[in-house]
Amino acid sequence: MARSRKRAKKGFCSKEESDDFCAKSEAALQSYLDKQVKEGAITPAERKAFGR
């Protein structure tokens, strides 16, 4: 996500494209972490730490 923001800042992509990418990435991460908690791979406290 940091790379996408840097690309937008330098004009290699639009801010809207960067924001869209970051939102999709964040949603995918949250979904993945929720699944890991359900499966017992990580604890809710670990999920909170990873998910900010």
TAHU-V239280 format. One record per residue. NEAR is the number of other ideal C-beta (glycine too) atoms within 10 Angstrom. Layout:
((NEAR) (NEAR))
This chain:
((13) (7) (9) (17) (15) (11) (15) (18) (11) (8) (8) (11) (15) (11) (11) (9) (13) (19) (13) (13) (17) (15) (11) (11) (12) (13) (10) (10) (14) (14) (10) (13) (19) (13) (11) (15) (17) (9) (8) (7) (11) (16) (11) (10) (9) (13) (16) (12) (11) (13) (13) (7))
